[in-house]
Amino acid sequence: MNVKQADFVKSAVYEKDYPEQLNNMEFAFVGRSNVGKSSLINSITGRKKLAKTSKTPGRTQLINYFKINNEFFIVDLPGYGFAKVPKEMKAEWGKTMDRYIASPRKKLVFVLLDIRRIPSQEDIEMLVYLDHHDIPFKIIFTKMDKVSNNEKFKVMKEIKKKIEFHNEDVFFHSSLSDNGKEDILNFIETMLEKKD
């Protein structure tokens, strides 16, 4: 897939404020704070500043909608698992994300996991939650440039003790080198072609 156009549409908290659905499924990105969601969105769209990146975890507090090629939405969901925010704020972000995931919008969720970290309890809860609600999802391992092939093999063994997946069900991505970008875009294209 060639991304010719990528535009920020709006931020929302409540379902009534989501943009009108397009005639395609949308692709939501979720993960721990600082897992690299914004960098990944910028990488796959080829726009360096489309999604705001920050060294400070917890920057994405709203649901951000981006329209791609005037065909489908990419949805940036709030990060989770950031310790330095008040509990009430965390709970609000959780509700914002919950509302989106429970909404009837046709969606596929990409769950981002940092390849260097063993999945946290919150990561596992997110995967279980999506599974429970029958929401299709794929895992993307981010920050691949931070590990050697040898380390990747070791880490994957550890990660597989925590979560079950087949290698063809996951993607690997580096926003530094854009490695893995084509695989993700090709998959999105395949999903769009499958529409009813």
C-alpha positions in Angstrom: 0.0 0.0 0.0 1.1 3.5 -0.8 0.2 6.2 1.7 -0.4 9.3 -0.5 -2.3 11.3 2.0 -2.5 11.3 5.8 -4.4 14.0 7.7 -5.2 14.5 11.3 -9.0 14.7 11.5 -9.9 15.2 15.2 -9.4 14.2 18.8 -12.3 12.7 20.7 -13.2 11.3 24.1 -16.9 10.3 23.7 -18.5 8.2 21.0 -20.7 11.0 19.8 -17.6 13.0 18.9 -16.0 10.3 16.8 -15.8 11.2 13.1 -18.5 9.6 10.9 -17.4 6.1 9.9 -15.9 5.6 6.5 -16.9 2.6 4.3 -13.9 0.7 5.6 -12.7 -0.9 8.8 -10.4 1.3 10.9 -7.1 0.4 12.5 -6.5 1.3 16.1 -3.1 1.4 17.8 -2.8 0.7 21.5 0.0 0.0 24.0 1.9 1.0 27.1 2.9 4.7 27.4 6.2 5.2 25.6 5.9 2.0 23.5 6.3 4.1 20.3 2.7 4.4 19.0 3.1 7.9 17.6 6.5 7.0 16.1 5.0 4.0 14.4 2.0 5.9 13.0 4.5 8.5 11.7 6.6 5.8 10.2 3.8 3.9 8.4 2.2 7.1 7.0 5.6 8.6 6.0 4.8 11.8 7.9 7.3 12.7 10.5 5.0 14.9 12.6 1.6 13.5 11.9 1.2 12.0 15.4 2.9 14.0 18.2 5.8 12.1 19.7 7.2 12.8 23.2 9.9 11.6 25.5 7.3 12.0 28.3 5.1 9.0 28.6 1.3 9.5 28.7 1.1 12.3 26.1 -1.8 10.7 24.2 -4.8 11.3 26.4 -7.5 11.5 23.8 -8.5 9.3 20.8 -6.8 10.8 17.8 -8.2 10.1 14.3 -6.1 10.2 11.2 -7.6 9.8 7.7 -5.4 7.8 5.3 -5.8 8.2 1.5 -9.3 9.4 2.1 -10.2 5.7 2.5 -9.8 4.6 6.2 -8.9 5.8 9.6 -5.9 5.1 11.8 -6.8 5.6 15.4 -4.3 6.5 18.1 -5.6 5.4 21.5 -4.3 6.6 24.9 -1.3 4.8 26.3 -1.7 2.8 29.5 0.5 1.7 32.4 2.1 5.1 33.1 2.8 5.4 36.8 3.3 9.1 37.2 -0.3 10.3 36.7 -3.0 10.4 39.3 -5.3 7.4 39.6 -8.4 9.4 38.5 -6.7 10.5 35.3 -5.6 6.9 34.6 -9.2 5.8 35.1 -10.4 8.5 32.7 -8.0 7.4 30.0 -9.1 3.8 30.6 -12.7 4.8 30.1 -11.9 6.7 27.0 -10.2 3.6 25.5 -12.9 1.3 26.8 -15.6 3.3 25.1 -13.8 3.1 21.8 -13.0 -0.6 22.0 -16.6 -1.4 23.0 -18.1 0.8 20.2 -19.7 -0.9 17.3 -17.2 0.6 14.8 -15.6 -2.0 12.5 -12.0 -2.1 13.7 -8.8 -4.1 14.0 -6.6 -3.3 17.0 -2.8 -3.4 16.8 -1.4 -4.0 20.3 2.2 -2.6 20.5 4.7 -4.3 22.7 8.3 -3.1 23.3 10.5 -6.0 22.2 12.9 -5.3 25.1 10.3 -5.8 27.8 8.4 -8.8 29.0 4.7 -8.0 28.6 3.2 -6.4 31.7 0.0 -7.4 33.4 -1.7 -4.5 31.7 -0.5 -5.8 28.3 -1.9 -9.2 29.0 -5.2 -7.8 30.2 -5.5 -5.8 27.0 -5.0 -8.9 24.9 -7.5 -10.9 27.0 -10.0 -8.0 26.8 -9.8 -7.9 23.0 -10.1 -11.6 22.8 -13.1 -11.7 25.2 -14.9 -9.0 23.1 -14.1 -10.8 19.8 -12.2 -7.8 18.5 -9.6 -8.8 15.9 -6.1 -7.8 16.9 -2.5 -8.2 15.9 0.7 -7.7 17.9 3.4 -5.3 16.8 6.8 -5.6 18.5 8.3 -2.1 18.4 11.9 -0.8 18.9 13.4 -3.6 16.9 16.5 -1.5 16.3 17.3 -1.8 20.0 18.0 -5.6 19.9 20.3 -7.8 17.9 18.9 -10.9 16.1 20.4 -13.1 18.9 18.7 -11.0 21.6 15.4 -11.0 19.6 15.5 -14.8 19.7 16.1 -14.9 23.4 13.5 -12.3 24.2 10.8 -13.9 22.1 11.3 -17.2 24.0 10.7 -15.3 27.3 7.7 -13.4 25.9 6.1 -16.6 24.6 6.1 -17.9 28.2 3.7 -15.0 29.0 1.6 -14.8 25.9 0.6 -17.3 23.2 1.0 -16.4 19.5 2.2 -17.7 16.2 5.0 -15.8 14.5 2.8 -15.1 11.5 0.4 -13.3 13.8 2.9 -10.7 14.9 4.8 -7.8 13.2 8.2 -6.4 14.0 8.9 -2.7 13.5 11.6 -0.1 13.9 10.6 3.5 13.5 14.3 4.4 13.2 14.9 2.4 10.0 11.2 1.9 9.0 11.9 -1.8 9.0 8.6 -3.7 9.1 6.6 -0.8 7.8 5.8 -2.5 4.5 4.5 -5.7 6.2 2.1 -3.7 8.3 0.9 -1.6 5.3 0.5 -4.8 3.2 -1.6 -6.4 5.9 -3.8 -3.3 6.3 -4.3 -3.4 2.5 -5.3 -7.1 2.6 -7.8 -6.3 5.4 -9.3 -3.4 3.4 -9.7 -5.7 0.3 -11.6 -8.2 2.5 -14.4 -5.8 3.2 -17.9 -7.0 2.5 
